[in-house]
């Protein structure tokens, strides 16, 4: 059954807006429903419990509140949360300490992936959510390559890229390889291909060998071709999504709902689906907020994603950063935090 249309916030009278705000803010703080007596006692609305119950009933009929069968209190529906986020939320800018915690990760010296992972971990810790960052596949630029023998038929291909990242892959050796051929192949690649991307290096090798200008024996040629082939194939599958802080999703309130948490962790394992979701968030400039069943991905786990694209020096979108957590996360605090992280990461990207 399709959800009923949500009325704009302007169609709620002042009393309904006040009660609705109290219910939502209480739920975001505690994760539990709130009853009319508690609202009357704590909210300062100067309304009787009976009046509050009537207002809550009206809000429930509008699809903004729901009453769990185990409680006499009310909590916002996902439609209610959407209305609150779009029409009533008052954002809270990150504190100086929070900004410094995020910026310090970006200023780290080392491969870009390390800075992205560290910044994502910082965002996770500050938001009490899992942090996400997605960047496009990037082309490795070679600085050095070598081959280390492992056995008679296998070797370790070691690639050092220009940004200092070191990666290893095991390759099968062609017949007749001697240690000197491994050294020759590594030296040739370092001398001739340094500063090139993998695609450029493959084209250069093919051209050199085709024109018989490469002063290499047959075994060394085969080694180089296999080494470049495995790196190029691997680059096409290179993960572009970094997830940090999954453990923060299991807090005291969530522990009572282990089935939901299990569904959420399963969702996080499906990185391709999350990557597609973040990719859709990168289509514009605004921060995107996906609440619960608004996306098929989180219809079971009842989770929310807040995501913001960031741009490189040339103005192109080069990545998306965000968080994932329960629908009751502190949107007013987390949305500006994601915005600030996106602006900070933009300074990191070329």
N, C-alpha and C positions, 0 to 999 in steps of 0.2 A: 504494500500500500504506500503510495507516495505521501511524503510529509506535507502537512498543511502549510500554506504560505505564512510566513512570519510577518506580523504587522510592523511597520516602522515605529521607532521609539517615540516619535511625535504623537502617535495615536494613543499612547498610554497616558492616563491622567497623572497628576503629581503623586497621588497616593500610591497608585500602582507602580510608578517608577521607583518610589522610595522603598517599597516593600521588595520589589524585584531586585534592586541593588543590594539590599541587606542579605537576601537569600543567596545571591550569586557570590558576593564577597565572603560570606561565611563558608560557602562550599569551597571556594578557592583556597581558603585558609585551612580548613579542617578536612575536606574530602567527605563530609558527612551531611545528611539532610538537617534542616533546622525547622523547629516547630513554631507555631504562632505564639505560644507563651514565652519562649526564649526570645523571640523577636520583640515582643512587647516589653520584656524586662530589660533587654540590653541595648536596643536600638535608639531609644530616645525619640521614637516617632509619635509619641503621644496618641497611640491607637490602642484600643482594647484587643485582647486576643481574638474575640469574636469578629471584630472588624478586619483584623489581619487575616483570619481564616477565610473570610469572604473574598478578600482581594486575591489571596493565594489560589482560591478555587477558580476565580476568573482567569488568572494567569495560566493555570493548568489547562483550562479550556482553550486558551489561545496557543497551546503547545509550547509554552515557555518554561513551565515548571512541571515536575513529575513527582509522584509520591511512591517511593519504593515500597513493595509490599511488606517489608520488615519494619517499616517506620511510619509514624504518623506525621513526620516532617516532610518538607519539600526540598527538592534540589533542582538546579537548572537542567533542562534538556540540552542537547547539542545545539538545537535551534536557539534556545535561550542564551547559551554561551556566545553564539554568533552575534546575536542582537547586542549583547553587552559589549563584546569586543569592538563591534563596528560603531556603536552609537553612544556608549556611556563610559568606556574605559578612559582613565586619566593616566597617561604614561608617566613613569618615574625614571628620570635620566640616571645612567650609571654613576656611581660615586667615583671620586678621584682614585680611591684604592682599587675599585673594579677596573677602571680604565687603565691604570698602571699595570695591573695583573695581565691584561690582554696585550697591551703594547709591548711589554717586556718579552713576550714569546715571539713576537714578530721580529724583534731586533736581534734574535739569535743568529750567530754565524754558522753557516752550514747549508746543506741541501734544502731546497725549497720545501720538500715534503716533510722534513723534520720540523720546520717552522710552522707549517700548516697543521701538523699533528699536535704540536705543543700548544698552539693557539686554540685548537679545537678542544683539547683537554682542559685548558683554562676556562673556556666558555662552558664546558660541561660542569666543572666544579662550581662556578659562580651561579649557574642557573639551576643546579640540582637536576639537570636533565642529561640525556645523552647528546653529545655534540656531534655535528655532521659537517663535513666540508667536501665539496666535489669540484674538481678542476678537470679541464679537458685533458685528453691524452697529450703528453708533451713529448717532443722528440729529444731523445738523448743526444748529446754532443760529446763525441769521443775525446778523451785526453790520453788514455793509455789502455792497452790491452795485452794480456799475457795468457799463456797456457801452462797449467801445472799438471804434470802426470799423476794419475790416480792408480792406474793399473795398465796392463798391456793394451787394453782396448778402450779406455776411458780417460778423459782429462777434464780439468776444471778450467772453464773459460772465465777469466776475471776481467771485468770492464770497469774502468774508472772514468766517470763523466766529468765534464768541465766544472760542474758545481760541487765536485768532491764526493758524490755518491759512488759507492762501491757495490757492485752486484756480481754474483757468481752463478754460473750454470754448468751443469755436467753435460759434456758432449761425447758422442761416440767417435773414436779415432778411426781414420782410414787405415787399411793394412800397411804395414811396413814403416810405421812412424818410429823415429828415433828421437832421443831428447833434443838433439841439435835442431831438428825440424820444428819442434815446439818453440824453441828460442827464436829461430829465424822468423817464424810466422808472427810471433808477438812483436818482435822488433820492427818488422816491416809495417805492421798495422799502426804501431805507435808513431813511427816516423812519417808514414805516407798519409794516414787518415786522421790524425789529430786535428781537432777543430771542425770536423765534419759531422753531420747527422748520420744516422744509420743508413737512410736512403741514399744520401750523397756518397757514403763510403761504398755501398754496394755497387752503385753506378760507376764509381771510379775503378773499383776492382775489376768489374766486368769489362770496362773499356781497356784497362791496362793488359789484362790477360788476353782479350780478343785481339789486341794489336801486338801481342807478344813483347810488350815493353816491361812487363814485370819480371825482374830477375829472381825468379823463385823456381824451386824444383816442384815436381808434381805433387809431392806429399804436402809441402808447405802451402801450395795453392789450395788444395782440398781442405786443409785446416782452416784457412782464412775464410773460404766460402762457407764452410759449416758454421764457423763462429759467427759471422755476420748474419747468416740465415736464422740461427736460433735466437739471436738478439732481436732481429726484425720481427720475427713471428711472435716473440714474447711481448714486444712493444705494442702490438695490435691488441693484446689481451690485458695490457697494463691496467691494474685497478685504478679508478679515478675517484673512488669514494673512500673517505677516511671516517671511521666512527670511533668515538672515544666516550668512555663513561657509562657503558651499559649498566654497570652495577648500581649507578645512582637511581635507576628507575625502580629499584626495589626498596622503597622506604617503609616506614612503619605502617602507613595507611594502606600501601599497595600490597603488603605482605598478606593481608587478609583476602586478597583477590588473586591468588596464585595462578588461576587459569588465565586471567587477563594478562598478567605479566608474562606467562609462558607464550601466549599468542604474540605479544609485543616483541619478545626476544626472537621468536621465529621470523617476525617481520624484518627485524634488523639483519637477520642472516640472509634474507633475500635482497642482496645489495642491488641487483639490477632493477628491481621494482622501485626501491628508494631512489636510485639514480634517475629513473624516469620521472619520479615525482619532483625531485630537485631541478631536473632539467626544465620542467614546465614552469617552475618558479623563476627560472632565469630568463624567461621570455620578456619580462618588463623590468621596470626600475623599482617598483614598490615592494615592500615587505609583504610576503604572502603568509597567510595563516590558514592551515588546513585543520579542521576540527572533526575528529571522529569519523563517522560514516560519510562525510563529505568526499572522502576518497575510499575506493574499494579496498585499498591496501590496509587501512586501519579500521575497517568496519567491525572486525571481531574484537580487537584489543582496546578500542575506544581511546585512541591516542591522538595527540595533536602535534603538528609540525609547524614551526615558525621558520621561514627561510627568506634570505635576502641575497640577491645577486651582487657581485662586485666586479669592477671593471679595471682593465689595465690602462697604461699610459695613453694608448691610442683610442680609448673610449669603448672598446669592445668588451662584452661580458666575458670574463675569463674564469668565473667560478661562482659557486653558490655556497653560502654558509648558513647553518641553522641549528636548531635543536629539536629533539623529539622527546615528548614526555606525556604524562596523563592529561586528559582534557582539563583537569582542574589546576593546571600549572598557573603560576602568577604572570599572566599575560602583560599586565601593566609594567612589570619590572623586566621581564625577559625580552619583550619586543624591542625596546630601546637598546638592550644589551647586544642583541643580534645585529641591529643596525650599526652600532659602534664597531663591532667586530668586523663587519663587512667593509666599513670605511678604512679600518686599520689594515686588513688584508690587501686592500687595493693598492696600498703603498708598497707591498711586498712583490707584486706581480710585475713582470716586464711590460 
